[in-house]
Amino acid sequence: MSQESLAKDKKEFRSLVLQLKKLNPSWQAKEITKLIVQWENQPNYTTSTTLRVKVWRILKRNTIDDLPRSGVPRTTTSTEYLQAVKANIEF
């Protein structure tokens, strides 16, 4: 899967969880997780506990957008970059 499709899937799942919460304001993460586990096309999480933590974090954040990453920016590891590093190491 491409990076864009993964990001799209994440946002769709977050949106779905927030819509369920909007429809049923009294529901907590546990109830939403029980409903999602019953679906035929459920997300690929290893256990229901992992899914519940994911739902809890989405409800706590209350947004479909990613949080900004703190700290140093991630480095890029493109093939051109790796070739340049190898060339520099050889000298």
C-alpha positions as CSV (number, residue, x, y, z in Angstrom):
1,M,0.0,0.0,0.0
2,S,1.1,3.5,-0.7
3,Q,1.7,6.1,2.0
4,E,-1.3,8.2,0.7
5,S,-3.7,5.2,1.0
6,L,-2.5,4.4,4.5
7,A,-3.1,8.0,5.6
8,K,-6.5,7.9,3.9
9,D,-7.5,4.7,5.7
10,K,-6.4,6.1,9.0
11,K,-8.4,9.2,8.5
12,E,-11.5,7.2,7.4
13,F,-11.2,5.0,10.5
14,R,-10.8,8.0,12.8
15,S,-13.8,9.7,11.2
16,L,-15.9,6.6,11.6
17,V,-15.1,6.3,15.3
18,L,-15.9,10.0,15.9
19,Q,-19.2,9.6,14.0
20,L,-20.1,6.6,16.2
21,K,-19.4,8.7,19.2
22,K,-21.5,11.5,17.9
23,L,-24.4,9.1,17.3
24,N,-24.1,7.6,20.7
25,P,-22.6,10.2,23.1
26,S,-22.8,7.9,26.1
27,W,-20.6,5.2,24.5
28,Q,-17.0,4.8,25.6
29,A,-14.1,3.2,23.8
30,K,-15.1,-0.2,25.1
31,E,-18.6,-0.1,23.5
32,I,-17.3,1.2,20.2
33,T,-14.7,-1.5,20.1
34,K,-17.3,-4.2,20.7
35,L,-19.3,-2.9,17.7
36,I,-16.2,-2.7,15.4
37,V,-15.1,-6.2,16.3
38,Q,-18.5,-7.6,15.3
39,W,-18.1,-6.1,11.8
40,E,-17.3,-8.3,8.9
41,N,-14.6,-5.9,7.5
42,Q,-12.9,-4.9,10.7
43,P,-9.4,-3.2,10.8
44,N,-6.2,-5.3,11.0
45,Y,-5.3,-5.0,14.7
46,T,-3.9,-8.0,16.5
47,T,-6.2,-7.9,19.6
48,S,-9.4,-6.2,20.7
49,T,-7.3,-4.6,23.4
50,T,-5.1,-2.9,20.8
51,L,-8.2,-1.8,19.0
52,R,-9.7,-0.4,22.2
53,V,-6.6,1.6,22.9
54,K,-6.6,3.0,19.4
55,V,-10.3,4.0,19.7
56,W,-9.6,5.5,23.1
57,R,-6.8,7.7,21.7
58,I,-9.0,8.8,18.8
59,L,-11.8,9.8,21.2
60,K,-9.3,11.6,23.5
61,R,-7.8,13.5,20.6
62,N,-11.2,14.2,19.1
63,T,-9.9,14.9,15.6
64,I,-9.1,12.9,12.4
65,D,-5.8,14.7,11.8
66,D,-2.4,13.4,13.0
67,L,-0.7,15.2,15.9
68,P,2.4,17.1,15.0
69,R,5.5,15.1,15.5
70,S,7.7,16.5,18.3
71,G,11.5,16.5,18.1
72,V,13.9,16.3,15.3
73,P,12.4,15.9,11.8
74,R,12.7,12.4,10.2
75,T,15.5,11.8,7.8
76,T,14.9,10.8,4.3
77,T,16.4,7.5,3.1
78,S,15.8,7.7,-0.7
79,T,18.0,5.6,-3.0
80,E,19.8,8.8,-4.2
81,Y,20.7,9.7,-0.6
82,L,21.9,6.2,0.2
83,Q,24.1,6.2,-2.9
84,A,25.6,9.6,-1.9
85,V,26.4,8.3,1.6
86,K,28.1,5.2,0.2
87,A,30.1,7.3,-2.2
88,N,31.2,9.5,0.7
89,I,32.2,6.6,2.8
90,E,34.4,5.1,0.1
91,F,36.5,8.3,0.0
